């Protein structure tokens, strides 16, 4: 039978057929329709990386920016069809390409390459964030600053030899775990990646669960190995307390080599490798692209010469500080105090429904409530700027599989806080979209050009759904997650979705009590909680000043 042109599916319908199952699989939403908003259905920047990667493997020429601006399958397919007319390749026969590898030492000059020590297999300029972290740690004299610990209990037999082999496999898989820093010998500060690194693991044996918890807590509080020697790999430690049929693992990292998503990636990979060792099977971990770190460093280097990026961030940050007077804070804050509140399941569901109703990500609605709470807290109806943590991983297939420090904290400005929750949420979404082209421009460069800190509050939205990947492992189960760390910002708000530690969602407010009064921090927490309830109840309403006054006076939302 001969087909006419009207018998053939259009480029848009072919793209829809390819994209819809990819969206549905990564959102875990088999009922997803072509008109559902990716972000309103629970998508985020890291899930988006996976969607883009799968789509590219299916021959669809798209980018992370495409998905940010066209978040439904129907919109995205129409946009891509208009751009190219069809998928770049036959979508029914994807080509499985091996991840590319970067040319070692390509980002260093010849003179620096000649000074590298033996055993180094690659080296790149250290990023501005890494150099800044090292500087703050040295200047503060606080060995715990940016030193993060994460731990969990595994229900399975502990075989020390197999665990050590799995940990060695992990170190071979992730170059960041074999890295150190040379901040003075070469023409630029450099991150060195070594061919091998000794696996720093210690093991204690106990007879019962109470003793295991006590020994784990004792090691956590002692934090052996501090301060970290920047010039010697690896920049992490592992401690195991093993009992009969269970064991507790604590991983201690320095934040210069891993970000929050990377913690989850490392844990899932380690569990997968150990599970495979126990079962005598292949771990089946997907190969990683070899260019992500080089791409990230190169993007930062190129962004620093961009006047458009500099102008964008100057406009975002050029407003008076919210909390602190100029000169009151410089360097590292000692953010040891905490406040916060739980986010009950019914509130989270209402917030998700409100976000879907508005066609915005849950993050945008939460950020809007944070900005409104800041405005009420400090009595400012205009020009509220807060730092926001952005994922800055390169737009490359498999980037989510790579371990490293691939984020940036940037200023986002709310010019007016007078609108409805819907208005504020759309403002938040627009601000993050507009930031995307400039997300590699480092905070240190923003602040150097400003001549002062760009903000004194930060907001971090986390949903580390990667931990779900450990649920299907056949030989073990995981429980009792916990995380510890100390940021350097004077006032940081973490909105944690499905927190592995809390067993639900929550907000954590970390602050320096020498800079922010605990009672004042409590007042902000009340205001933020009230704002979230109000936004969930009627996202099209304007924030009610009566509710603000009630909370300010000590009422509850």
Residue pairs with C-beta under 8 A, 6 or more apart in sequence:
9 17
10 81
11 81
11 84
11 85
11 86
11 87
12 77
12 78
12 81
13 77
14 86
14 87
14 91
15 60
15 76
15 77
15 80
15 81
15 86
15 87
15 91
16 34
16 73
16 74
16 77
17 91
18 55
18 58
18 59
18 60
18 87
18 91
19 55
19 60
19 73
19 76
19 77
20 32
20 34
20 73
22 51
22 54
22 55
22 58
23 29
23 32
23 36
23 38
23 51
23 73
24 30
24 31
24 32
25 54
26 43
26 47
26 50
26 51
26 54
27 38
27 41
27 42
27 43
27 47
28 42
29 36
29 41
29 42
32 41
32 73
34 72
34 73
34 74
34 77
35 72
35 73
35 74
36 72
36 73
37 71
37 72
37 356
37 359
37 360
38 48
38 51
38 67
38 71
38 72
39 71
39 360
39 361
39 362
39 363
39 364
40 71
40 355
40 356
40 358
40 359
40 360
40 361
40 362
41 356
42 352
42 362
42 463
43 51
43 71
43 361
44 361
44 363
44 391
44 461
44 463
45 64
45 390
45 391
45 393
46 261
46 391
46 393
46 400
46 466
47 465
48 64
48 67
48 68
49 64
49 393
49 395
49 399
49 400
50 400
51 67
52 62
52 63
52 64
52 66
52 67
52 395
52 397
53 396
53 397
53 398
53 399
53 400
55 62
56 62
56 397
57 94
57 95
57 96
57 97
57 397
58 87
58 89
58 91
58 94
59 87
59 88
59 89
59 90
59 91
59 94
59 95
60 80
60 87
60 88
60 91
61 80
61 83
61 84
61 87
61 88
62 76
62 80
63 395
64 395
64 436
65 395
65 436
65 437
66 76
66 79
66 80
67 76
68 433
68 436
69 79
69 433
70 76
70 78
70 79
71 359
89 95
98 287
99 287
99 288
99 289
99 290
99 291
99 397
99 398
100 289
100 290
100 291
101 290
101 291
102 122
102 290
102 291
102 293
102 294
102 295
104 121
104 122
104 123
105 113
105 116
105 122
105 123
106 294
107 124
107 125
107 294
107 297
107 298
107 301
108 123
108 124
108 125
108 186
108 188
108 190
109 187
111 187
112 123
112 186
112 187
112 188
112 190
113 123
115 185
115 186
116 123
116 192
117 192
119 194
119 195
119 196
120 192
120 193
120 194
120 195
121 193
121 194
121 195
122 175
122 193
123 190
123 191
123 192
123 193
124 190
124 191
124 193
124 293
124 294
124 297
125 188
125 189
125 190
125 191
125 297
125 301
126 134
126 181
126 183
126 188
126 189
126 190
126 191
127 191
127 296
127 297
127 300
127 405
127 442
128 300
128 304
128 442
128 443
128 444
128 445
129 405
129 407
129 408
129 442
129 443
129 444
130 181
130 189
130 191
130 256
130 405
131 183
131 189
131 444
132 443
132 444
133 146
133 254
133 255
133 256
133 488
134 181
134 183
134 230
134 256
136 145
136 146
136 331
136 332
136 488
137 143
137 145
137 146
137 227
137 332
139 331
139 332
140 331
140 332
140 334
140 488
142 332
142 334
142 486
143 223
143 226
143 227
143 228
144 223
144 226
144 486
145 332
145 486
145 488
146 254
146 255
146 256
146 485
146 486
146 487
146 488
147 223
147 226
147 228
147 252
147 253
147 254
147 255
147 485
147 486
148 252
148 253
148 254
148 255
148 258
148 263
148 483
148 484
148 485
149 220
149 223
149 250
149 251
149 252
149 253
149 483
149 484
149 485
150 250
150 251
150 253
150 263
150 267
150 481
150 482
150 483
150 484
151 216
151 220
151 248
151 249
151 250
151 251
151 481
151 482
151 483
152 248
152 249
152 267
152 478
152 479
152 480
152 481
152 482
152 500
153 212
153 246
153 247
153 248
153 249
153 478
153 479
153 480
154 246
154 247
154 248
154 249
154 271
154 274
154 476
154 477
154 478
155 245
155 246
155 476
155 477
155 478
155 479
156 245
156 246
156 247
156 274
156 275
156 278
156 475
156 476
156 477
157 245
157 278
158 240
158 242
158 243
158 246
158 247
159 277
159 278
160 203
160 240
160 242
162 274
162 277
162 278
163 201
163 240
163 274
163 277
164 199
164 201
165 277
166 270
166 273
166 274
166 276
166 277
167 199
167 201
167 238
167 270
167 273
168 199
169 273
169 283
170 177
170 266
170 269
170 270
170 273
171 177
171 178
171 197
171 199
171 234
173 269
173 285
173 288
174 266
174 269
174 402
174 403
175 193
175 293
176 193
176 257
176 258
176 262
176 293
176 403
176 404
176 405
177 197
177 233
177 234
177 236
177 257
177 266
177 403
178 193
178 194
178 195
178 196
178 197
178 233
178 234
179 191
179 192
179 193
179 194
179 233
179 234
179 235
179 257
180 191
180 192
180 194
180 229
180 230
180 231
180 232
180 233
180 234
180 235
181 189
181 190
181 191
181 192
181 230
181 231
181 256
182 189
182 190
182 192
182 231
183 189
183 190
183 230
192 233
194 233
197 233
197 234
198 234
199 234
199 238
200 225
200 234
200 236
200 237
200 238
201 237
201 238
201 239
201 240
202 237
202 238
202 239
202 240
203 239
203 240
203 241
203 242
204 215
204 219
204 239
204 240
204 241
204 242
205 241
205 242
205 243
206 212
206 215
206 241
206 242
206 243
207 243
207 244
208 243
209 243
209 246
211 243
212 241
212 242
212 243
212 246
212 247
212 248
213 248
215 241
215 248
216 239
216 241
216 248
216 250
219 239
219 241
219 250
220 250
220 484
223 252
224 237
225 237
225 252
228 235
228 254
230 256
235 253
235 254
235 256
235 257
236 251
236 252
236 253
236 254
236 257
236 258
237 251
237 252
238 249
238 250
238 251
238 252
239 249
239 250
239 252
240 247
240 248
240 249
240 250
241 247
241 248
242 248
248 480
249 270
251 263
251 266
251 267
253 263
255 405
255 485
256 405
257 403
257 404
257 405
258 266
258 403
258 404
258 405
259 404
259 405
259 406
259 407
260 407
260 462
260 464
261 391
261 400
261 406
261 464
261 466
262 403
262 404
262 405
262 406
263 464
263 483
264 464
264 466
264 467
265 400
265 401
265 402
265 403
265 466
266 403
267 467
267 470
268 466
268 467
268 469
268 470
269 285
271 470
271 473
271 476
271 478
272 283
272 284
272 285
272 469
272 470
272 473
273 283
273 285
274 476
275 283
275 473
275 474
275 475
275 476
276 282
276 283
276 284
278 475
278 476
279 474
279 475
286 398
286 401
287 398
288 398
288 401
288 402
289 396
289 397
289 398
289 399
289 401
289 402
291 394
291 396
292 393
292 394
292 396
292 398
292 399
292 402
292 404
292 406
293 402
293 404
295 394
295 396
296 392
296 393
296 394
296 404
296 406
296 440
299 392
299 394
299 440
300 440
300 441
300 442
302 440
303 309
303 438
303 440
303 441
303 442
304 441
304 442
304 445
306 438
306 441
308 437
308 438
309 437
309 438
309 441
310 441
310 445
310 446
310 449
312 434
312 435
312 438
312 441
313 410
313 411
313 438
313 441
313 446
313 449
313 454
314 446
314 449
314 450
315 413
316 385
316 410
316 411
316 412
316 413
316 431
316 435
316 454
317 385
317 411
317 413
317 446
317 450
317 454
317 455
318 450
319 383
319 384
319 385
319 413
320 383
321 453
321 455
321 456
322 374
322 378
322 380
322 384
322 385
322 386
322 455
322 456
322 457
323 378
323 456
323 457
323 490
323 491
323 515
323 516
324 456
324 490
324 515
326 452
328 515
329 453
329 456
329 490
329 515
330 453
331 488
332 488
333 487
333 488
333 489
333 490
333 511
333 512
333 515
334 486
334 512
334 514
335 486
335 487
335 488
335 489
335 490
335 491
335 492
335 510
335 511
335 512
336 486
336 512
336 513
337 510
337 511
337 512
337 513
337 516
337 518
337 521
338 508
338 509
338 510
338 511
339 508
339 509
339 511
339 518
339 521
339 522
339 524
339 525
340 506
340 507
340 508
340 509
340 525
341 506
341 507
341 525
341 529
342 502
342 504
342 505
342 506
343 495
343 504
343 505
343 506
343 507
343 532
344 504
345 504
345 505
347 532
347 533
347 536
348 497
348 505
350 536
350 537
351 362
351 365
351 366
351 532
351 535
351 536
352 362
353 536
354 365
354 421
354 535
354 536
354 539
355 361
355 362
355 364
355 365
355 425
355 539
357 539
358 365
358 421
358 422
358 425
358 426
358 539
360 425
360 426
360 428
360 429
361 429
362 461
362 497
363 428
363 432
363 461
363 495
364 425
364 426
364 428
364 429
364 432
365 421
365 425
365 428
365 535
365 539
366 461
366 495
366 532
367 388
367 412
367 425
367 428
367 459
367 461
368 421
368 424
368 425
368 427
368 428
368 535
369 421
369 424
369 528
369 531
369 532
369 534
369 535
370 386
370 459
370 493
370 495
370 528
370 531
371 384
371 386
371 414
371 417
371 424
371 428
372 417
372 421
372 424
372 531
372 543
373 524
373 527
373 528
373 530
373 531
374 380
374 384
374 386
374 457
374 524
375 381
375 384
375 414
375 417
376 527
376 531
376 543
376 548
376 551
376 552
377 520
377 523
377 524
377 527
380 417
381 416
381 417
381 418
382 415
382 416
382 417
383 413
383 414
383 415
384 413
384 414
384 417
385 411
385 412
385 413
385 414
385 454
385 455
386 411
386 412
386 455
386 457
386 458
386 459
387 409
387 410
387 411
387 412
387 443
387 454
387 455
387 457
387 458
387 459
387 489
388 409
388 410
388 411
388 412
388 432
388 458
388 459
388 460
389 407
389 408
389 409
389 458
389 459
389 460
389 461
390 407
390 408
390 409
390 410
390 432
390 435
390 439
391 406
391 407
392 406
392 407
392 408
392 439
392 440
393 399
393 400
393 402
393 406
394 406
399 406
400 466
408 439
408 440
408 441
408 442
408 443
409 443
409 458
409 489
410 435
410 439
410 441
410 443
410 446
410 454
411 446
411 454
411 455
412 428
412 431
412 432
412 435
413 431
414 424
414 427
414 428
414 431
415 427
417 424
417 543
418 542
419 427
419 542
420 539
420 540
420 541
420 542
420 543
421 534
421 535
421 538
421 539
421 540
421 541
421 542
421 543
422 539
422 540
425 535
425 539
443 454
446 454
447 453
447 454
456 489
456 490
456 491
457 489
457 490
457 491
457 492
457 493
458 487
458 489
458 491
458 492
458 493
459 492
459 493
459 495
460 492
460 493
460 494
460 495
461 495
461 497
462 494
462 495
462 496
462 497
462 499
463 496
463 497
463 498
464 500
465 498
467 478
467 481
467 500
470 478
481 500
481 501
482 501
483 500
483 501
486 510
487 510
490 511
490 512
490 515
490 516
491 509
491 510
491 511
491 512
491 515
491 516
491 521
492 509
492 510
492 511
493 507
493 508
493 509
493 528
494 507
494 508
494 509
494 510
495 507
496 502
496 505
496 506
496 507
496 508
497 505
498 504
498 505
499 505
499 506
507 525
507 528
507 529
509 521
509 524
509 525
511 518
511 521
523 551
523 552
526 551
526 552
526 555
526 556
526 557
527 548
527 551
527 552
529 557
530 547
530 548
530 550
530 551
530 557
531 543
532 557
533 557
534 541
534 543
534 544
534 547
534 557
547 557
551 557
